[in-house]
């Protein structure tokens, strides 16, 4: 019924782009992803100056695990709209998901040269530096800024906790990780894992056991490593 109403929107109407976006969304949610892709590609030709249709094509391809194709379109879109932070972030995220962490990091750093207050790129760069145990003071600055720009985001607070942990500032790390797990109803396994590592470092074994078990309940890829840590408590 919704699609039939969308058919009534004239092609030259100001509402046509929004109608096309909604059509793609509805088709995707209905599992008709090939139809959604076809509409996205047709809309790219019809509405040449709107990057949203390129973004939707990329997301649809990624959802279908067609990562090479998704990356190809994302690169073209990022080149077509070089100042578009959302498109650049999508490209960086796909590169990260594909395992090209080095190139993803470059894309995220480039976003910050153009949009220094992009909290998602701030978080990505800061967390990556913390993970790689380098430029930790810089990482702390980036993550503090991300938290100020978008407060009470569990993944950003987790990143802050992690950089404090890497800096050896364990009391602050524990304070932030305790807060991170309370901010979302559904907490990612990696956040519970960080909680376990930080609590272990602080000698809070009961907290660590609980955190590691909650991570394991979510069936992460590194479940065996978590079981080993849990058995050593």
MDAnalysis code that builds the backbone (N, CA, C; Angstrom):
import MDAnalysis as mda
import numpy as np

u = mda.Universe.empty(699, n_residues=233, atom_resindex=np.repeat(np.arange(233), 3), trajectory=True)
u.add_TopologyAttr("name", ["N", "CA", "C"] * 233)
u.add_TopologyAttr("resid", np.arange(1, 234))
u.add_TopologyAttr("resname", ["UNK", "UNK", "UNK", "UNK", "UNK", "UNK", "UNK", "UNK", "UNK", "UNK", "UNK", "UNK", "UNK", "UNK", "UNK", "UNK", "UNK", "UNK", "UNK", "UNK", "UNK", "UNK", "UNK", "UNK", "UNK", "UNK", "UNK", "UNK", "UNK", "UNK", "UNK", "UNK", "UNK", "UNK", "UNK", "UNK", "UNK", "UNK", "UNK", "UNK", "UNK", "UNK", "UNK", "UNK", "UNK", "UNK", "UNK", "UNK", "UNK", "UNK", "UNK", "UNK", "UNK", "UNK", "UNK", "UNK", "UNK", "UNK", "UNK", "UNK", "UNK", "UNK", "UNK", "UNK", "UNK", "UNK", "UNK", "UNK", "UNK", "UNK", "UNK", "UNK", "UNK", "UNK", "UNK", "UNK", "UNK", "UNK", "UNK", "UNK", "UNK", "UNK", "UNK", "UNK", "UNK", "UNK", "UNK", "UNK", "UNK", "UNK", "UNK", "UNK", "UNK", "UNK", "UNK", "UNK", "UNK", "UNK", "UNK", "UNK", "UNK", "UNK", "UNK", "UNK", "UNK", "UNK", "UNK", "UNK", "UNK", "UNK", "UNK", "UNK", "UNK", "UNK", "UNK", "UNK", "UNK", "UNK", "UNK", "UNK", "UNK", "UNK", "UNK", "UNK", "UNK", "UNK", "UNK", "UNK", "UNK", "UNK", "UNK", "UNK", "UNK", "UNK", "UNK", "UNK", "UNK", "UNK", "UNK", "UNK", "UNK", "UNK", "UNK", "UNK", "UNK", "UNK", "UNK", "UNK", "UNK", "UNK", "UNK", "UNK", "UNK", "UNK", "UNK", "UNK", "UNK", "UNK", "UNK", "UNK", "UNK", "UNK", "UNK", "UNK", "UNK", "UNK", "UNK", "UNK", "UNK", "UNK", "UNK", "UNK", "UNK", "UNK", "UNK", "UNK", "UNK", "UNK", "UNK", "UNK", "UNK", "UNK", "UNK", "UNK", "UNK", "UNK", "UNK", "UNK", "UNK", "UNK", "UNK", "UNK", "UNK", "UNK", "UNK", "UNK", "UNK", "UNK", "UNK", "UNK", "UNK", "UNK", "UNK", "UNK", "UNK", "UNK", "UNK", "UNK", "UNK", "UNK", "UNK", "UNK", "UNK", "UNK", "UNK", "UNK", "UNK", "UNK", "UNK", "UNK", "UNK", "UNK", "UNK", "UNK", "UNK", "UNK", "UNK", "UNK", "UNK", "UNK", "UNK", "UNK", "UNK"])
u.atoms.positions = np.array([
    [0.825, -1.201, 0.000],
    [0.000, 0.000, 0.000],
    [0.862, 1.255, 0.000],
    [1.922, 1.213, 0.818],
    [2.824, 2.369, 0.871],
    [3.452, 2.626, -0.491],
    [3.872, 1.558, -1.167],
    [4.489, 1.708, -2.485],
    [3.491, 2.267, -3.497],
    [2.230, 1.867, -3.368],
    [1.225, 2.379, -4.305],
    [1.008, 3.868, -4.110],
    [1.098, 4.343, -2.878],
    [0.988, 5.784, -2.629],
    [2.195, 6.517, -3.199],
    [3.362, 5.912, -3.089],
    [4.563, 6.541, -3.634],
    [4.478, 6.664, -5.153],
    [3.765, 5.730, -5.792],
    [3.597, 5.794, -7.253],
    [2.865, 7.054, -7.700],
    [2.114, 7.655, -6.777],
    [1.320, 8.830, -7.118],
    [2.143, 10.125, -7.138],
    [3.389, 10.081, -6.662],
    [4.219, 11.283, -6.632],
    [4.754, 11.568, -8.031],
    [4.467, 12.743, -8.601],
    [4.973, 13.065, -9.948],
    [6.502, 13.105, -9.964],
    [7.125, 12.646, -11.049],
    [8.595, 12.606, -11.125],
    [9.257, 13.961, -10.919],
    [8.580, 15.037, -11.293],
    [9.169, 16.373, -11.179],
    [8.807, 17.066, -9.872],
    [8.086, 16.377, -9.015],
    [7.676, 16.965, -7.743],
    [8.864, 17.162, -6.816],
    [8.778, 18.172, -5.945],
    [9.822, 18.381, -4.942],
    [9.904, 17.203, -3.977],
    [8.815, 16.477, -3.861],
    [8.784, 15.313, -2.962],
    [9.354, 14.055, -3.607],
    [9.675, 14.115, -4.895],
    [10.133, 12.917, -5.615],
    [11.396, 12.295, -5.010],
    [12.426, 13.086, -4.667],
    [13.616, 12.454, -4.072],
    [13.308, 11.735, -2.755],
    [12.511, 12.389, -1.887],
    [12.155, 11.742, -0.625],
    [11.334, 10.483, -0.870],
    [10.460, 10.544, -1.864],
    [9.675, 9.362, -2.203],
    [10.549, 8.214, -2.672],
    [11.546, 8.529, -3.482],
    [12.456, 7.490, -3.977],
    [13.273, 6.886, -2.835],
    [13.728, 7.734, -1.917],
    [14.478, 7.238, -0.761],
    [13.621, 6.300, 0.081],
    [12.372, 6.693, 0.292],
    [11.463, 5.852, 1.080],
    [11.176, 4.546, 0.359],
    [11.033, 4.607, -0.960],
    [10.786, 3.390, -1.747],
    [11.945, 2.396, -1.573],
    [13.161, 2.903, -1.667],
    [14.336, 2.038, -1.514],
    [14.362, 1.410, -0.126],
    [14.066, 2.228, 0.872],
    [14.056, 1.728, 2.253],
    [13.007, 0.634, 2.431],
    [11.802, 0.872, 1.925],
    [10.725, -0.107, 2.065],
    [11.053, -1.414, 1.346],
    [11.593, -1.298, 0.142],
    [11.965, -2.508, -0.611],
    [13.055, -3.289, 0.115],
    [14.042, -2.567, 0.648],
    [15.112, -3.233, 1.374],
    [14.598, -3.956, 2.596],
    [13.713, -3.284, 3.353],
    [13.170, -3.898, 4.563],
    [12.274, -5.090, 4.239],
    [11.687, -5.084, 3.041],
    [10.829, -6.201, 2.625],
    [11.632, -7.360, 2.042],
    [12.954, -7.218, 2.011],
    [13.800, -8.265, 1.466],
    [13.932, -8.246, -0.042],
    [13.393, -7.203, -0.670],
    [13.473, -7.085, -2.133],
    [14.682, -6.218, -2.488],
    [15.854, -6.735, -2.178],
    [17.064, -5.915, -2.265],
    [17.478, -5.627, -3.705],
    [17.215, -6.553, -4.620],
    [17.557, -6.289, -6.023],
    [16.687, -5.169, -6.596],
    [15.416, -5.166, -6.215],
    [14.544, -4.078, -6.641],
    [14.994, -2.760, -6.026],
    [15.393, -2.824, -4.754],
    [15.874, -1.618, -4.074],
    [17.121, -1.078, -4.758],
    [18.023, -1.976, -5.140],
    [19.233, -1.566, -5.849],
    [18.896, -0.910, -7.192],
    [17.944, -1.479, -7.884],
    [17.558, -0.930, -9.189],
    [17.011, 0.489, -9.038],
    [16.191, 0.705, -8.009],
    [15.637, 2.040, -7.773],
    [16.752, 3.009, -7.383],
    [17.695, 2.550, -6.557],
    [18.806, 3.412, -6.139],
    [19.633, 3.856, -7.347],
    [19.904, 2.921, -8.242],
    [20.723, 3.239, -9.423],
    [19.989, 4.159, -10.392],
    [18.703, 3.927, -10.553],
    [17.914, 4.798, -11.415],
    [17.820, 6.202, -10.822],
    [17.681, 6.270, -9.501],
    [17.566, 7.562, -8.823],
    [18.871, 8.356, -8.893],
    [19.998, 7.657, -8.963],
    [21.282, 8.348, -9.119],
    [21.306, 9.151, -10.419],
    [20.705, 8.596, -11.455],
    [20.647, 9.295, -12.743],
    [19.626, 10.433, -12.708],
    [18.519, 10.171, -12.011],
    [17.436, 11.159, -11.977],
    [17.775, 12.348, -11.075],
    [18.451, 12.062, -9.949],
    [18.799, 13.106, -8.987],
    [20.320, 13.129, -8.831],
    [20.988, 13.662, -9.825],
    [22.448, 13.545, -9.939],
    [23.209, 14.174, -8.776],
    [22.630, 15.182, -8.141],
    [23.365, 15.928, -7.123],
    [23.100, 15.446, -5.702],
    [22.393, 14.345, -5.567],
    [22.057, 13.846, -4.232],
    [22.874, 12.589, -3.904],
    [23.778, 12.666, -2.931],
    [24.633, 11.512, -2.610],
    [23.906, 10.389, -1.876],
    [22.709, 10.680, -1.356],
    [22.018, 9.667, -0.552],
    [21.749, 8.384, -1.321],
    [21.520, 8.509, -2.632],
    [21.208, 7.316, -3.421],
    [22.451, 6.451, -3.632],
    [23.598, 7.093, -3.709],
    [24.859, 6.346, -3.775],
    [25.099, 5.639, -2.446],
    [24.829, 6.362, -1.357],
    [25.025, 5.767, -0.030],
    [24.134, 4.542, 0.158],
    [22.888, 4.640, -0.284],
    [21.981, 3.505, -0.147],
    [22.439, 2.309, -0.983],
    [22.952, 2.583, -2.182],
    [23.470, 1.471, -2.988],
    [24.626, 0.779, -2.276],
    [25.519, 1.576, -1.713],
    [26.659, 1.009, -0.989],
    [26.179, 0.142, 0.170],
    [25.232, 0.657, 0.935],
    [24.741, -0.087, 2.104],
    [24.019, -1.370, 1.691],
    [23.264, -1.310, 0.610],
    [22.583, -2.506, 0.127],
    [23.584, -3.565, -0.335],
    [24.613, -3.139, -1.052],
    [25.638, -4.084, -1.513],
    [26.388, -4.693, -0.328],
    [26.706, -3.863, 0.662],
    [27.415, -4.363, 1.841],
    [26.551, -5.363, 2.602],
    [25.253, -5.076, 2.681],
    [24.335, -5.992, 3.379],
    [24.300, -7.350, 2.691],
    [24.497, -7.350, 1.376],
    [24.523, -8.597, 0.608],
    [25.919, -9.223, 0.568],
    [26.830, -8.659, 1.360],
    [28.213, -9.154, 1.417],
    [28.952, -9.006, 0.092],
    [28.525, -8.057, -0.725],
    [29.225, -7.773, -1.976],
    [30.206, -6.624, -1.721],
    [31.225, -6.910, -0.916],
    [32.112, -5.861, -0.435],
    [32.959, -5.214, -1.537],
    [33.507, -5.963, -2.488],
    [34.279, -5.292, -3.559],
    [33.436, -4.281, -4.332],
    [32.190, -4.671, -4.645],
    [31.305, -3.752, -5.367],
    [30.937, -2.550, -4.496],
    [30.657, -2.814, -3.225],
    [30.309, -1.731, -2.308],
    [31.456, -0.737, -2.185],
    [32.674, -1.249, -2.076],
    [33.849, -0.381, -1.971],
    [34.062, 0.435, -3.248],
    [33.824, -0.197, -4.389],
    [33.999, 0.510, -5.663],
    [33.052, 1.703, -5.749],
    [31.785, 1.489, -5.401],
    [30.803, 2.571, -5.447],
    [31.126, 3.627, -4.392],
    [31.540, 3.187, -3.215],
    [31.866, 4.136, -2.144],
    [33.047, 5.024, -2.534],
    [34.034, 4.452, -3.191],
    [35.193, 5.247, -3.650],
    [34.756, 6.286, -4.691],
    [33.907, 5.857, -5.608],
    [33.432, 6.791, -6.640],
    [32.630, 7.923, -6.015],
    [31.791, 7.576, -5.057],
    [30.962, 8.594, -4.404],
    [31.813, 9.550, -3.584],
    [32.815, 9.019, -2.885],
    [33.696, 9.875, -2.083],
    [34.479, 10.831, -2.985],
    [34.822, 10.369, -4.170],
    [35.528, 11.225, -5.131],
    [34.585, 12.277, -5.708],
    [33.338, 11.887, -5.931],
    [32.341, 12.798, -6.509],
    [31.951, 13.891, -5.512],
    [31.901, 13.525, -4.208],
    [31.561, 14.486, -3.153],
    [32.682, 14.508, -2.117],
    [33.817, 15.104, -2.429],
    [35.005, 15.031, -1.560],
    [34.819, 15.700, -0.201],
    [33.849, 16.588, -0.063],
    [33.628, 17.268, 1.215],
    [32.516, 16.635, 2.034],
    [31.976, 15.539, 1.565],
    [30.861, 14.894, 2.259],
    [31.402, 13.933, 3.324],
    [31.270, 14.339, 4.583],
    [31.839, 13.547, 5.682],
    [31.138, 12.201, 5.831],
    [29.824, 12.173, 5.617],
    [29.079, 10.922, 5.769],
    [29.535, 9.881, 4.760],
    [29.750, 10.322, 3.521],
    [30.196, 9.388, 2.492],
    [31.612, 8.897, 2.773],
    [32.460, 9.812, 3.206],
    [33.838, 9.431, 3.533],
    [33.860, 8.455, 4.704],
    [33.023, 8.705, 5.700],
    [32.986, 7.811, 6.865],
    [32.489, 6.428, 6.458],
    [31.512, 6.392, 5.560],
    [31.019, 5.102, 5.070],
    [32.133, 4.343, 4.359],
    [32.904, 5.047, 3.533],
    [34.039, 4.412, 2.858],
    [35.039, 3.887, 3.882],
    [35.382, 4.710, 4.863],
    [36.325, 4.277, 5.887],
    [35.826, 3.067, 6.652],
    [34.540, 3.052, 6.970],
    [33.962, 1.930, 7.709],
    [34.024, 0.644, 6.893],
    [33.759, 0.750, 5.591],
    [33.827, -0.423, 4.726],
    [35.254, -0.943, 4.614],
    [36.200, -0.023, 4.497],
    [37.605, -0.428, 4.445],
    [37.996, -1.156, 5.722],
    [37.548, -0.631, 6.860],
    [37.837, -1.263, 8.143],
    [37.225, -2.659, 8.192],
    [35.971, -2.755, 7.788],
    [35.280, -4.043, 7.806],
    [35.941, -5.043, 6.865],
    [36.538, -4.538, 5.784],
    [37.209, -5.409, 4.808],
    [38.616, -5.810, 5.259],
    [39.067, -5.240, 6.368],
    [40.378, -5.581, 6.895],
    [41.494, -4.639, 6.507],
    [41.176, -3.603, 5.723],
    [42.202, -2.639, 5.310],
    [42.239, -1.495, 6.329],
    [42.745, -1.808, 7.528],
    [42.735, -0.849, 8.633],
    [43.597, 0.381, 8.323],
    [44.709, 0.164, 7.633],
    [45.620, 1.269, 7.338],
    [44.957, 2.307, 6.448],
    [44.295, 1.845, 5.389],
    [43.627, 2.772, 4.474],
    [42.423, 3.422, 5.152],
    [41.711, 2.646, 5.971],
    [40.575, 3.197, 6.709],
    [41.026, 4.330, 7.621],
    [42.157, 4.139, 8.283],
    [42.689, 5.170, 9.183],
    [43.002, 6.450, 8.412],
    [43.564, 6.304, 7.216],
    [43.879, 7.472, 6.388],
    [42.607, 8.240, 6.032],
    [41.562, 7.502, 5.675],
    [40.290, 8.143, 5.316],
    [39.727, 8.903, 6.511],
    [39.781, 8.289, 7.693],
    [39.238, 8.936, 8.890],
    [40.052, 10.176, 9.267],
    [41.360, 10.089, 9.130],
    [42.187, 11.266, 9.397],
    [41.871, 12.386, 8.409],
    [41.626, 12.017, 7.154],
    [41.287, 13.022, 6.146],
    [39.963, 13.713, 6.495],
    [39.009, 12.943, 7.003],
    [37.741, 13.543, 7.430],
    [37.998, 14.632, 8.464],
    [38.917, 14.379, 9.393],
    [39.184, 15.339, 10.462],
    [39.878, 16.600, 9.955],
    [40.595, 16.497, 8.841],
    [41.184, 17.718, 8.273],
    [40.108, 18.634, 7.705],
    [39.019, 18.040, 7.228],
    [37.921, 18.817, 6.649],
    [36.834, 19.132, 7.677],
    [36.611, 18.191, 8.578],
    [35.540, 18.325, 9.573],
    [36.100, 17.936, 10.945],
    [36.850, 18.825, 11.584],
    [37.528, 18.478, 12.840],
    [36.591, 18.164, 13.994],
    [35.300, 18.430, 13.838],
    [34.362, 18.115, 14.904],
    [33.452, 16.937, 14.539],
    [33.888, 16.109, 13.619],
    [33.150, 14.893, 13.295],
    [33.440, 13.854, 14.382],
    [32.491, 13.674, 15.285],
    [32.757, 12.856, 16.469],
    [32.999, 11.387, 16.124],
    [32.401, 10.912, 15.021],
    [32.619, 9.514, 14.656],
    [34.056, 9.279, 14.191],
    [34.573, 10.207, 13.380],
    [35.964, 10.087, 12.938],
    [36.918, 10.296, 14.108],
    [36.591, 11.231, 15.006],
    [37.406, 11.435, 16.210],
    [37.501, 10.146, 17.012],
    [36.361, 9.486, 17.164],
    [36.348, 8.235, 17.923],
    [37.161, 7.153, 17.213],
    [36.996, 7.054, 15.896],
    [37.717, 6.013, 15.157],
    [39.225, 6.201, 15.280],
    [39.687, 7.409, 15.014],
    [41.128, 7.667, 15.050],
    [41.663, 7.483, 16.471],
    [40.942, 8.028, 17.452],
    [41.388, 7.915, 18.838],
    [41.442, 6.478, 19.303],
    [40.411, 5.713, 19.009],
    [40.381, 4.318, 19.436],
    [41.458, 3.497, 18.733],
    [41.669, 3.761, 17.446],
    [42.699, 3.032, 16.703],
    [44.080, 3.287, 17.309],
    [44.360, 4.534, 17.644],
    [45.639, 4.860, 18.277],
    [45.782, 4.125, 19.611],
    [44.688, 4.075, 20.375],
    [44.731, 3.364, 21.655],
    [44.984, 1.878, 21.443],
    [44.295, 1.286, 20.483],
    [44.472, -0.131, 20.181],
    [45.910, -0.437, 19.777],
    [46.501, 0.483, 19.012],
    [47.875, 0.278, 18.535],
    [48.907, 0.766, 19.540],
    [48.416, 1.277, 20.674],
    [49.286, 1.707, 21.774],
    [50.312, 2.754, 21.333],
    [49.834, 3.739, 20.570],
    [50.726, 4.810, 20.120],
    [50.004, 6.157, 20.190],
    [50.798, 7.208, 20.346],
    [50.249, 8.569, 20.428],
    [49.055, 8.623, 21.386],
    [49.248, 8.066, 22.581],
    [48.126, 7.907, 23.504],
    [47.588, 9.235, 24.016],
    [48.443, 10.209, 24.215],
    [47.959, 11.524, 24.667],
    [47.113, 12.179, 23.574],
    [47.543, 12.013, 22.327],
    [46.738, 12.518, 21.209],
    [45.394, 11.799, 21.165],
    [45.439, 10.487, 21.338],
    [44.213, 9.700, 21.335],
    [43.256, 10.178, 22.422],
    [43.797, 10.450, 23.603],
    [42.966, 10.930, 24.707],
    [42.309, 12.257, 24.356],
    [43.044, 13.137, 23.727],
    [42.482, 14.429, 23.321],
    [41.356, 14.263, 22.315],
    [41.565, 13.392, 21.336],
    [40.543, 13.160, 20.316],
    [39.276, 12.563, 20.919],
    [39.463, 11.601, 21.807],
    [38.312, 10.923, 22.391],
    [37.576, 11.798, 23.397],
    [38.320, 12.619, 24.112],
    [37.672, 13.572, 25.017],
    [36.803, 14.537, 24.227],
    [37.317, 14.982, 23.089],
    [36.553, 15.889, 22.234],
    [35.320, 15.192, 21.674],
    [35.470, 13.937, 21.250],
    [34.326, 13.178, 20.732],
    [33.239, 13.047, 21.789],
    [33.655, 12.790, 23.026],
    [32.692, 12.644, 24.118],
    [31.991, 13.963, 24.423],
    [32.696, 15.052, 24.276],
    [32.083, 16.366, 24.495],
    [31.076, 16.690, 23.398],
    [31.422, 16.329, 22.163],
    [30.547, 16.632, 21.025],
    [29.309, 15.742, 20.997],
    [29.459, 14.496, 21.418],
    [28.341, 13.556, 21.417],
    [28.362, 12.770, 22.731],
    [27.902, 13.397, 23.806],
    [28.022, 12.776, 25.134],
    [27.118, 11.551, 25.298],
    [27.568, 10.692, 26.209],
    [26.777, 9.518, 26.626],
    [26.529, 8.514, 25.512],
    [27.493, 8.413, 24.596],
    [27.477, 7.342, 23.602],
    [28.339, 6.214, 24.144],
    [27.766, 5.033, 24.300],
    [28.480, 3.954, 24.982],
    [29.800, 3.613, 24.297],
    [29.814, 3.616, 22.953],
    [31.038, 3.220, 22.261],
    [32.142, 4.267, 22.406],
    [31.763, 5.544, 22.537],
    [32.769, 6.591, 22.745],
    [33.297, 6.537, 24.178],
    [32.405, 6.341, 25.141],
    [32.835, 6.222, 26.538],
    [33.725, 4.996, 26.709],
    [33.403, 3.919, 26.007],
    [34.262, 2.727, 26.015],
    [35.652, 3.055, 25.469],
    [35.695, 3.818, 24.377],
    [36.990, 4.207, 23.806],
    [37.802, 5.020, 24.809],
    [37.120, 5.919, 25.510],
    [37.798, 6.712, 26.546],
    [38.356, 5.804, 27.634],
    [37.549, 4.860, 28.069],
    [38.012, 3.926, 29.095],
    [39.256, 3.176, 28.621],
    [39.230, 2.797, 27.350],
    [40.329, 1.993, 26.812],
    [41.628, 2.801, 26.714],
    [41.537, 4.058, 26.324],
    [42.761, 4.851, 26.239],
    [43.309, 5.155, 27.636],
    [42.432, 5.349, 28.619],
    [42.894, 5.514, 29.994],
    [43.604, 4.248, 30.475],
    [43.056, 3.096, 30.105],
    [43.664, 1.813, 30.456],
    [45.055, 1.692, 29.837],
    [45.170, 2.062, 28.574],
    [46.468, 1.981, 27.899],
    [47.464, 2.974, 28.496],
    [46.967, 4.069, 29.030],
    [47.828, 5.067, 29.675],
    [48.195, 4.671, 31.109],
    [47.620, 3.608, 31.598],
    [47.878, 3.183, 32.969],
    [47.068, 3.948, 34.003],
    [46.086, 4.692, 33.554],
    [45.229, 5.470, 34.459],
    [43.978, 4.632, 34.736],
    [44.196, 3.593, 35.544],
    [43.200, 2.532, 35.670],
    [41.947, 2.936, 36.432],
    [42.074, 3.821, 37.412],
    [40.888, 4.277, 38.137],
    [39.934, 4.991, 37.190],
    [40.496, 5.854, 36.344],
    [39.658, 6.567, 35.369],
    [39.084, 5.602, 34.333],
    [39.890, 4.614, 33.953],
    [39.413, 3.610, 33.000],
    [38.211, 2.855, 33.574],
    [38.318, 2.453, 34.830],
    [37.237, 1.694, 35.460],
    [35.976, 2.543, 35.590],
    [36.147, 3.818, 35.947],
    [34.997, 4.718, 36.076],
    [34.249, 4.833, 34.744],
    [35.001, 4.993, 33.667],
    [34.359, 5.174, 32.365],
    [33.746, 3.877, 31.839],
    [34.395, 2.747, 32.046],
    [33.841, 1.497, 31.523],
    [32.588, 1.107, 32.284],
    [32.547, 1.411, 33.574],
    [31.324, 1.155, 34.341],
    [30.179, 1.998, 33.800],
    [30.501, 3.207, 33.393],
    [29.471, 4.088, 32.840],
    [29.046, 3.612, 31.448],
    [30.009, 3.149, 30.652],
    [29.717, 2.741, 29.271],
    [28.669, 1.637, 29.211],
    [28.779, 0.649, 30.114],
    [27.856, -0.488, 30.042],
    [26.450, -0.137, 30.530],
    [26.295, 1.037, 31.115],
    [24.972, 1.461, 31.593],
    [24.247, 2.356, 30.585],
    [24.950, 2.736, 29.530],
    [24.385, 3.720, 28.598],
    [23.516, 3.110, 27.506],
    [23.683, 1.808, 27.256],
    [22.905, 1.147, 26.202],
    [22.213, -0.082, 26.760],
    [21.040, -0.349, 26.210],
    [20.336, -1.573, 26.605],
    [21.065, -2.799, 26.086],
    [21.617, -2.682, 24.871],
    [22.358, -3.793, 24.263],
    [23.825, -3.379, 24.142],
    [24.661, -3.931, 24.997],
    [26.077, -3.574, 25.048],
    [26.879, -4.540, 24.193],
    [27.761, -4.000, 23.363],
    [28.589, -4.813, 22.472],
    [29.541, -5.705, 23.277],
    [29.838, -6.877, 22.723],
    [30.730, -7.823, 23.406],
    [32.107, -7.227, 23.669],
    [32.595, -6.394, 22.746],
    [33.932, -5.816, 22.920],
    [33.980, -4.881, 24.128],
    [32.857, -4.225, 24.436],
    [32.819, -3.337, 25.605],
    [32.874, -4.167, 26.883],
    [32.118, -5.273, 26.916],
    [32.199, -6.155, 28.078],
    [33.605, -6.746, 28.223],
    [34.239, -7.044, 27.104],
    [35.617, -7.558, 27.153],
    [36.557, -6.518, 27.758],
    [36.417, -5.265, 27.328],
    [37.238, -4.196, 27.906],
    [36.984, -4.073, 29.405],
    [35.719, -4.179, 29.786],
    [35.367, -4.117, 31.207],
    [36.116, -5.224, 31.956],
    [36.087, -6.428, 31.402],
    [36.774, -7.543, 32.048],
    [38.259, -7.303, 32.189],
    [38.891, -6.784, 31.144],
    [40.330, -6.531, 31.178],
    [40.678, -5.454, 32.210],
    [39.871, -4.399, 32.238],
    [40.142, -3.296, 33.165],
    [39.909, -3.745, 34.608],
    [38.794, -4.459, 34.836],
    [38.496, -4.939, 36.187],
    [39.561, -5.924, 36.667],
    [40.055, -6.773, 35.762],
    [41.134, -7.701, 36.112],
    [42.381, -6.939, 36.547],
    [42.718, -5.909, 35.791],
    [43.897, -5.098, 36.112],
    [43.767, -4.461, 37.490],
    [42.549, -4.082, 37.851],
    [42.304, -3.427, 39.133],
    [42.109, -4.426, 40.273],
    [42.110, -5.717, 39.956],
    [41.945, -6.735, 40.999],
    [40.504, -6.993, 41.391],
    [39.554, -6.494, 40.607],
    [38.131, -6.713, 40.886],
    [37.672, -7.973, 40.147],
    [37.980, -9.133, 40.722],
    [37.776, -10.390, 40.010],
    [36.308, -10.708, 39.762],
    [35.444, -10.397, 40.717],
    [34.019, -10.694, 40.518],
    [33.453, -9.879, 39.356],
    [33.823, -8.602, 39.304],
    [33.381, -7.755, 38.194],
    [33.917, -8.291, 36.875],
    [35.176, -8.700, 36.894],
    [35.795, -9.210, 35.670],
    [35.087, -10.472, 35.189],
    [34.771, -11.387, 36.126],
    [34.073, -12.619, 35.744],
    [32.723, -12.306, 35.108],
    [31.994, -11.415, 35.737],
    [30.681, -11.041, 35.210],
    [30.804, -10.443, 33.816],
    [31.777, -9.550, 33.638],
    [31.954, -8.881, 32.347],
    [32.342, -9.876, 31.258],
    [33.301, -10.747, 31.551],
    [33.719, -11.727, 30.544],
    [32.562, -12.664, 30.183],
    [31.762, -13.051, 31.183],
    [30.640, -13.946, 30.899],
    [29.599, -13.260, 30.022],
    [29.346, -11.976, 30.286],
    [28.394, -11.233, 29.459],
    [28.906, -11.117, 28.018],
    [30.215, -10.949, 27.875],
    [30.796, -10.929, 26.526],
    [30.612, -12.278, 25.852],
    [30.870, -13.372, 26.575],
    [30.733, -14.711, 26.016],
    [29.292, -15.029, 25.627],
    [28.347, -14.510, 26.403],
    [26.927, -14.749, 26.102],
    [26.536, -14.203, 24.731],
    [27.309, -13.238, 24.237],
    [27.025, -12.625, 22.935],
    [27.736, -13.338, 21.782],
    [28.425, -14.442, 22.120],
    [29.080, -15.309, 21.121],
    [30.035, -14.543, 20.197],
    [31.047, -13.887, 20.773],
    [32.011, -13.155, 19.948],
    [32.960, -14.095, 19.227],
    [33.656, -13.556, 18.236],
    [34.590, -14.374, 17.454],
    [35.762, -14.869, 18.291],
    [36.148, -14.086, 19.325],
    [37.302, -14.458, 20.155],
    [36.871, -15.150, 21.445],
    [35.810, -15.948, 21.370],
    [35.247, -16.580, 22.561],
    [36.272, -17.441, 23.305],
    [37.109, -18.161, 22.576],
    [38.076, -19.042, 23.228],
    [39.077, -18.247, 24.060],
    [39.538, -17.117, 23.531],
    [40.471, -16.276, 24.289],
    [39.806, -15.742, 25.554],
    [38.540, -15.391, 25.468],
    [37.812, -14.907, 26.640],
    [37.644, -16.006, 27.688],
    [37.378, -17.219, 27.239],
    [37.264, -18.341, 28.174],
    [38.569, -18.564, 28.922],
    [39.667, -18.421, 28.217],
    [40.968, -18.592, 28.868],
    [41.191, -17.522, 29.933],
    [40.848, -16.281, 29.610],
    [40.996, -15.211, 30.595],
    [40.096, -15.453, 31.797],
    [38.891, -15.921, 31.526],
    [37.940, -16.188, 32.599],
    [38.453, -17.308, 33.507],
    [39.048, -18.323, 32.915],
    [39.545, -19.469, 33.704],
    [40.741, -19.098, 34.574],
    [41.424, -18.014, 34.236],
    [42.611, -17.600, 34.990],
    [42.286, -16.705, 36.188],
    [41.017, -16.339, 36.335],
    [40.645, -15.471, 37.451],
    [40.492, -16.256, 38.743],
])
